[in-house]
Amino acid sequence: MNSFIENVNFFEGNNPEKIAAEYGTPLYVYNEKILRDRMHKVSQVITKYPYTANYSVKANTNIHILKIALEEGINCDAMSVGEIEMLFKAGFPKDRIFFIPNNVDASELIYALKHGIMTSLDSLEQLELFGECCEDLKIPAEKRQCAVRINPGVGAGHCEKVVTGGKKTKFGIAEEDIPQIFEITAKYSLTIAGINQHIGSGFMDPQPYLDAVTNFLQIALQFKELKFIDFGGGYGIPYHKLDDEKDYPMEDFKKRLEPILDNFVEKYGSAPMFKSEPGRYCVAESSVILGRVHATKQNNGHLYAGTDIGMNVLVRPSMYDSWHDVEVLRDGKVLSRDELIEQNVVGNICESGDILAKERKLPKMQRGDLACILDTGAYGWSMCSTYNSRPRAAEVLITKDGKVKQIRRRETINDLMRLF
């Protein structure tokens, strides 16, 4: 593929140079059509049985994006009180929020209980704490409903740091500890309304996920009258687009998933609500980062293109050694990839690890060019920092009708100072 942004008309006829000039760089730019398309696809993963896709908001918590998720009819997972507050602000009702915290104190569980939000407990001790909170708040027995997160014993992901199931992970209750779940629920008159799992993030081969679902449904047979079973998310996206990497095989995955569900429903005697937790798949491809090239140089024969997209703006390459395709724009037009030269695309942060693209073959970059970093909608802005006291970037949305709308203003030095 010579250019992703040209193939999909990412900027919808808008000149990216004009967008960068108006809103500054670095700048997150979202395409609403792509965003809605991916959210619609995950909403249709299961059609034969009761199902909802729960968008995992940690991938991107911009309120305007959450409003689009609400309009597309998908529910949401939250990992913190802050994320719940974002969802309330976006208009989500409590019954469309699933709280999946990890190692929290009583205050967060009490918050969820007081707001009537279904909560999943990640360990036996968190389940015990939840029971204690119910006692302290004098919650009636019929309202003491919760879920538990089970470690399915299977893990997968694009990097060891994002594998959330298997033998080496901090997440979930081990299968051998399930009998203790029932001891705790009996002690506090709790009802397990649902169970959930998550094996990891960014996988492109559906087989580990299908294996985990099969195993998880076997575990589910130990629980009576479940209202829902949440399989987790993790569907990957093709980060190597310019090398023609294929999309996640969603249609094939759906066909292979259905008979697994059929088998379970026959054994269980009923079909509870099935859920999934897509995050990356919903938002990653809907965004690019525009950054300005401010300096180019060579060091010991190695070429460097220095941009204003530091690791504070996009940390994934530094944290996970993640790959993001890069397109080069000059005067608002994408440079051809016919002639490529090895370069290192780096940021403006005082760290040797501040590298966006290492030894990457790209069109020869020069000062004034725009570097366009693809697939940044997931774990991009949501993982931004103010390291080196650099304010965080602005975000704009190219709407369905092609208009450019600012959905988050650029942070300022004064914003940073207000905390002191």
C-alpha positions as CSV (number, residue, x, y, z in Angstrom):
1,M,0.0,0.0,0.0
2,N,1.5,3.3,-1.0
3,S,-0.7,5.5,1.3
4,F,-3.4,4.5,3.8
5,I,-4.6,8.1,4.4
6,E,-5.1,8.6,0.6
7,N,-6.8,5.2,0.2
8,V,-9.4,5.9,2.8
9,N,-9.6,9.6,2.2
10,F,-8.8,10.1,5.9
11,F,-8.9,13.9,5.9
12,E,-12.2,13.9,3.9
13,G,-10.9,16.6,1.4
14,N,-9.4,18.8,4.1
15,N,-5.8,19.9,3.7
16,P,-3.8,18.4,6.6
17,E,-1.3,21.3,6.4
18,K,-4.2,23.7,7.0
19,I,-5.4,21.6,9.9
20,A,-1.9,21.6,11.4
21,A,-1.6,25.4,10.9
22,E,-5.0,26.1,12.6
23,Y,-4.7,23.7,15.6
24,G,-0.9,23.4,15.9
25,T,1.2,20.2,16.3
26,P,1.5,17.7,17.6
27,L,-2.2,17.0,16.9
28,Y,-4.5,14.0,17.2
29,V,-6.9,13.9,14.2
30,Y,-9.9,11.5,14.2
31,N,-12.1,10.3,11.4
32,E,-15.7,9.8,12.5
33,K,-16.7,7.5,9.6
34,I,-13.9,5.0,10.4
35,L,-14.7,5.3,14.1
36,R,-18.4,4.5,13.6
37,D,-17.6,1.7,11.1
38,R,-15.3,-0.2,13.7
39,M,-17.8,0.3,16.5
40,H,-20.6,-1.1,14.3
41,K,-18.5,-4.1,13.5
42,V,-17.9,-5.1,17.1
43,S,-21.6,-4.6,17.9
44,Q,-22.3,-7.5,15.4
45,V,-19.9,-10.1,16.7
46,I,-22.7,-12.3,18.1
47,T,-26.2,-12.1,16.5
48,K,-27.8,-15.4,17.4
49,Y,-27.8,-14.9,21.2
50,P,-28.2,-11.9,23.5
51,Y,-25.0,-9.9,23.2
52,T,-23.5,-6.5,23.8
53,A,-20.1,-5.1,23.0
54,N,-18.6,-3.2,25.9
55,Y,-16.1,-0.6,24.6
56,S,-13.1,-0.6,26.9
57,V,-12.8,3.1,27.5
58,K,-9.2,3.0,28.8
59,A,-8.3,2.9,25.1
60,N,-9.7,6.4,24.6
61,T,-11.7,8.4,27.1
62,N,-12.5,11.5,25.0
63,I,-16.1,12.4,25.9
64,H,-17.0,13.2,22.3
65,I,-15.8,9.7,21.3
66,L,-17.8,8.2,24.2
67,K,-20.9,10.0,22.9
68,I,-20.4,8.3,19.5
69,A,-20.1,4.9,21.2
70,L,-23.4,5.7,23.0
71,E,-25.0,6.6,19.6
72,E,-23.7,3.4,18.1
73,G,-25.5,1.3,20.8
74,I,-22.5,-0.2,22.5
75,N,-22.0,-0.3,26.2
76,C,-18.7,0.5,28.1
77,D,-16.2,-1.0,30.6
78,A,-14.6,1.3,33.1
79,M,-11.5,0.7,35.1
80,S,-11.7,3.6,37.6
81,V,-14.1,6.1,39.1
82,G,-12.6,8.7,36.8
83,E,-13.7,6.7,33.7
84,I,-17.2,6.2,35.2
85,E,-17.4,9.9,35.6
86,M,-16.4,10.4,32.0
87,L,-19.1,8.0,30.9
88,F,-21.7,9.8,33.0
89,K,-20.7,13.1,31.4
90,A,-21.1,11.5,28.0
91,G,-24.6,10.5,28.8
92,F,-24.2,6.8,29.6
93,P,-26.8,5.4,32.1
94,K,-25.6,3.2,34.9
95,D,-27.0,0.0,33.4
96,R,-24.7,0.4,30.4
97,I,-21.5,0.6,32.4
98,F,-19.5,-2.4,33.7
99,F,-16.9,-1.5,36.4
100,I,-13.8,-3.8,36.2
101,P,-11.4,-2.4,38.7
102,N,-8.1,-3.9,39.8
103,N,-6.7,-3.7,43.4
104,V,-8.8,-0.7,44.5
105,D,-9.7,0.5,48.0
106,A,-13.2,0.4,49.5
107,S,-14.0,4.0,48.4
108,E,-14.2,2.9,44.7
109,L,-16.4,-0.1,45.4
110,I,-18.7,2.0,47.6
111,Y,-19.0,4.6,44.8
112,A,-20.1,1.8,42.4
113,L,-22.5,0.4,44.9
114,K,-24.1,3.8,45.6
115,H,-24.5,4.4,41.9
116,G,-25.9,1.0,41.2
117,I,-23.1,0.0,38.7
118,M,-22.3,-3.7,38.1
119,T,-18.8,-4.4,39.4
120,S,-16.4,-7.2,38.7
121,L,-14.0,-8.3,41.5
122,D,-10.5,-9.3,40.5
123,S,-9.4,-11.4,43.5
124,L,-10.8,-13.2,46.5
125,E,-9.7,-10.4,48.8
126,Q,-11.5,-7.8,46.6
127,L,-14.6,-9.9,46.6
128,E,-14.4,-10.1,50.4
129,L,-13.9,-6.3,50.5
130,F,-17.0,-5.9,48.3
131,G,-19.0,-8.0,50.7
132,E,-17.8,-5.9,53.7
133,C,-18.9,-2.7,51.8
134,C,-22.3,-4.2,51.2
135,E,-22.5,-4.9,55.0
136,D,-21.4,-1.4,55.9
137,L,-23.9,0.2,53.5
138,K,-26.6,-2.2,54.6
139,I,-27.3,-3.2,51.0
140,P,-30.4,-5.5,50.8
141,A,-29.5,-9.1,49.9
142,E,-31.4,-9.0,46.6
143,K,-29.2,-6.1,45.4
144,R,-25.9,-7.6,46.4
145,Q,-25.0,-8.6,42.8
146,C,-21.5,-8.6,41.3
147,A,-19.3,-10.3,38.9
148,V,-15.9,-12.0,39.3
149,R,-13.0,-12.0,36.9
150,I,-11.5,-15.4,36.3
151,N,-8.0,-16.1,34.9
152,P,-8.8,-18.5,32.0
153,G,-5.3,-19.9,31.9
154,V,-4.8,-18.7,28.3
155,G,-3.0,-15.5,27.3
156,A,-2.3,-13.7,24.0
157,G,-1.2,-10.3,22.9
158,H,1.2,-8.2,20.8
159,C,3.6,-7.8,23.7
160,E,4.2,-9.6,27.0
161,K,3.1,-6.4,28.8
162,V,-0.4,-6.6,27.4
163,V,-1.0,-10.3,28.0
164,T,-3.7,-10.4,30.7
165,G,-4.4,-14.2,31.0
166,G,-2.3,-17.3,31.6
167,K,0.1,-18.3,34.3
168,K,2.1,-15.0,34.6
169,T,-0.4,-12.2,35.1
170,K,-1.7,-10.1,37.9
171,F,-5.3,-10.4,36.7
172,G,-8.2,-12.6,37.7
173,I,-9.0,-15.3,40.2
174,A,-7.3,-18.7,39.5
175,E,-9.6,-21.5,38.4
176,E,-8.6,-23.6,41.4
177,D,-9.8,-20.8,43.8
178,I,-13.3,-20.9,42.5
179,P,-14.7,-22.9,45.4
180,Q,-13.6,-20.0,47.7
181,I,-15.7,-17.6,45.6
182,F,-18.8,-19.5,46.7
183,E,-17.6,-19.5,50.3
184,I,-17.3,-15.7,50.3
185,T,-20.6,-15.1,48.4
186,A,-22.4,-17.3,51.0
187,K,-20.8,-15.4,53.9
188,Y,-22.0,-12.0,52.6
189,S,-25.2,-13.1,50.8
190,L,-23.7,-12.1,47.4
191,T,-25.1,-13.2,44.0
192,I,-22.6,-13.8,41.2
193,A,-24.5,-12.2,38.3
194,G,-21.7,-12.6,35.8
195,I,-18.2,-13.7,35.1
196,N,-15.6,-12.1,32.9
197,Q,-12.1,-12.8,31.5
198,H,-9.5,-11.1,29.3
199,I,-6.6,-12.9,27.7
200,G,-4.7,-9.9,26.2
201,S,-4.6,-7.2,23.6
202,G,-3.7,-6.8,20.0
203,F,-3.8,-10.4,18.8
204,M,-4.4,-11.0,15.1
205,D,-4.9,-14.8,15.2
206,P,-8.4,-15.6,16.6
207,Q,-7.4,-19.2,17.7
208,P,-6.1,-18.3,21.2
209,Y,-9.3,-16.3,21.8
210,L,-11.5,-19.1,20.7
211,D,-9.5,-21.5,22.9
212,A,-10.0,-19.2,25.8
213,V,-13.8,-18.8,25.1
214,T,-14.1,-22.6,25.0
215,N,-12.2,-23.0,28.3
216,F,-14.1,-20.1,29.9
217,L,-17.5,-21.6,29.0
218,Q,-16.5,-24.9,30.6
219,I,-15.6,-22.9,33.8
220,A,-19.0,-21.1,33.5
221,L,-20.8,-24.4,34.0
222,Q,-19.7,-24.2,37.7
223,F,-21.9,-21.0,38.1
224,K,-25.6,-21.2,38.3
225,E,-28.1,-18.8,36.7
226,L,-25.5,-16.4,35.3
227,K,-27.0,-13.2,33.8
228,F,-24.0,-12.6,31.6
229,I,-20.6,-14.0,30.5
230,D,-18.0,-11.6,29.3
231,F,-15.3,-13.0,27.0
232,G,-13.0,-9.9,27.1
233,G,-11.6,-8.2,24.0
234,G,-8.2,-7.8,22.4
235,Y,-9.0,-8.0,18.7
236,G,-6.0,-6.6,16.9
237,I,-5.7,-4.1,14.0
238,P,-3.1,-4.2,11.2
239,Y,-0.4,-1.8,12.4
240,H,1.8,-2.7,9.4
241,K,-0.7,-1.4,6.8
242,L,1.9,0.0,4.4
243,D,3.3,-3.5,4.1
244,D,-0.2,-4.8,3.3
245,E,-0.8,-6.6,6.6
246,K,-4.3,-8.1,6.6
247,D,-7.2,-7.0,8.8
248,Y,-8.3,-9.1,11.8
249,P,-10.4,-11.9,10.2
250,M,-13.6,-10.8,11.9
251,E,-16.1,-12.6,9.7
252,D,-14.2,-15.9,9.9
253,F,-13.9,-15.4,13.7
254,K,-17.6,-15.0,14.1
255,K,-18.4,-18.2,12.1
256,R,-16.0,-20.1,14.3
257,L,-17.3,-18.6,17.5
258,E,-21.0,-19.5,17.0
259,P,-20.8,-23.3,17.3
260,I,-18.8,-22.9,20.5
261,L,-21.7,-20.8,21.9
262,D,-24.3,-23.4,20.6
263,N,-22.6,-26.1,22.5
264,F,-22.5,-24.2,25.7
265,V,-26.2,-23.0,25.5
266,E,-27.2,-26.6,25.0
267,K,-25.3,-27.7,28.1
268,Y,-26.3,-24.7,30.3
269,G,-29.9,-24.9,29.4
270,S,-30.2,-21.2,28.6
271,A,-28.4,-18.3,26.9
272,P,-27.1,-15.6,29.2
273,M,-26.1,-12.2,27.8
274,F,-22.7,-12.7,26.1
275,K,-20.3,-9.7,26.2
276,S,-17.0,-8.7,24.7
277,E,-14.6,-5.9,25.6
278,P,-13.2,-4.4,22.4
279,G,-11.1,-1.3,22.9
280,R,-8.2,-1.0,20.4
281,Y,-10.4,-2.4,17.5
282,C,-13.0,0.4,18.1
283,V,-10.7,3.4,18.0
284,A,-7.1,2.7,16.9
285,E,-7.5,3.1,13.1
286,S,-9.7,6.2,13.5
287,S,-6.8,8.5,14.5
288,V,-3.5,9.8,13.2
289,I,-1.0,12.2,14.8
290,L,0.3,15.1,12.8
291,G,3.7,16.3,13.9
292,R,6.1,18.8,12.5
293,V,9.7,17.9,11.5
294,H,11.9,20.5,13.1
295,A,15.3,19.2,12.4
296,T,17.1,16.5,10.4
297,K,20.7,15.3,10.9
298,Q,23.1,12.4,10.7
299,N,25.0,10.9,13.6
300,N,27.7,8.3,12.7
301,G,26.0,7.7,9.4
302,H,22.5,7.2,11.0
303,L,19.8,9.7,9.8
304,Y,17.4,11.3,12.2
305,A,14.2,13.2,11.6
306,G,13.4,15.2,14.8
307,T,9.7,15.9,15.3
308,D,7.5,17.4,18.0
309,I,5.9,14.0,18.6
310,G,7.7,13.0,21.7
311,M,7.1,9.9,23.9
312,N,4.9,12.2,26.0
313,V,2.5,12.4,23.0
314,L,2.7,8.7,22.0
315,V,4.4,6.4,24.5
316,R,3.6,3.0,22.9
317,P,6.8,2.7,20.8
318,S,8.9,3.4,23.8
319,M,6.9,1.3,26.3
320,Y,6.0,-1.7,24.1
321,D,8.4,-1.3,21.2
322,S,5.2,-0.9,19.2
323,W,5.2,-0.3,15.4
324,H,3.2,2.6,14.0
325,D,3.4,3.2,10.2
326,V,4.6,6.7,9.2
327,E,3.5,8.7,6.2
328,V,5.4,11.9,5.2
329,L,3.5,14.9,4.0
330,R,4.9,18.0,2.3
331,D,2.8,21.0,1.4
332,G,-0.3,18.9,2.4
333,K,0.4,16.0,0.0
334,V,1.6,12.5,0.8
335,L,5.1,11.8,-0.4
336,S,5.5,8.8,-2.7
337,R,7.1,5.6,-1.2
338,D,8.8,4.8,-4.5
339,E,12.2,6.0,-3.2
340,L,12.9,5.2,0.5
341,I,15.8,5.8,2.7
342,E,16.5,4.4,6.2
343,Q,15.8,7.0,8.9
344,N,15.0,7.3,12.6
345,V,11.9,9.3,13.5
346,V,12.4,10.7,17.0
347,G,10.7,13.2,19.3
348,N,11.7,16.2,21.4
349,I,11.9,14.5,24.8
350,C,15.2,14.3,26.7
351,E,15.4,10.4,26.6
352,S,17.4,8.1,24.4
353,G,14.3,6.0,24.1
354,D,12.3,8.8,22.6
355,I,12.0,7.0,19.2
356,L,8.8,6.8,17.2
357,A,10.2,4.7,14.3
358,K,13.6,3.1,14.4
359,E,15.7,2.5,11.2
360,R,12.5,2.9,9.2
361,K,12.6,3.1,5.4
362,L,10.7,6.3,4.5
363,P,10.7,9.1,1.9
364,K,13.6,11.4,2.8
365,M,12.3,13.9,5.4
366,Q,13.2,17.5,5.7
367,R,12.5,20.4,8.0
368,G,8.9,21.6,7.7
369,D,7.4,18.3,6.6
370,L,4.6,16.8,8.5
371,A,5.0,13.3,10.0
372,C,1.7,11.5,10.0
373,I,1.7,8.6,12.5
374,L,-1.0,6.0,11.8
375,D,-3.3,4.0,14.1
376,T,-3.0,6.2,17.2
377,G,-6.6,6.3,18.4
378,A,-6.1,3.6,21.0
379,Y,-3.8,4.1,24.0
380,G,-2.5,7.3,22.4
381,W,-3.9,10.4,24.1
382,S,-5.2,8.3,27.0
383,M,-1.5,7.4,27.9
384,C,-0.1,10.9,27.2
385,S,1.9,12.6,29.9
386,T,3.4,16.1,30.6
387,Y,6.9,14.7,30.8
388,N,9.5,17.5,30.4
389,S,6.7,19.8,31.3
390,R,5.3,19.7,27.8
391,P,1.5,20.3,27.6
392,R,-0.6,17.6,26.1
393,A,-1.8,17.7,22.5
394,A,-5.1,18.9,21.1
395,E,-7.6,16.5,19.4
396,V,-9.8,17.2,16.4
397,L,-12.5,15.2,14.8
398,I,-13.3,15.1,11.1
399,T,-17.0,14.7,11.2
400,K,-19.2,12.6,8.8
401,D,-19.9,15.6,6.7
402,G,-16.2,16.5,6.4
403,K,-16.0,19.3,8.9
404,V,-13.1,19.7,11.3
405,K,-14.2,20.0,14.9
406,Q,-11.9,20.5,18.0
407,I,-12.9,17.9,20.6
408,R,-10.1,18.7,23.1
409,R,-8.1,22.0,23.3
410,R,-4.4,22.0,23.6
411,E,-3.1,22.0,27.2
412,T,-1.1,25.1,28.2
413,I,1.7,25.8,30.7
414,N,-0.9,27.7,32.8
415,D,-2.9,24.4,33.0
416,L,0.1,22.7,34.4
417,M,0.8,25.5,36.9
418,R,-2.8,25.4,38.3
419,L,-2.0,22.2,40.2
420,F,0.6,23.8,42.4
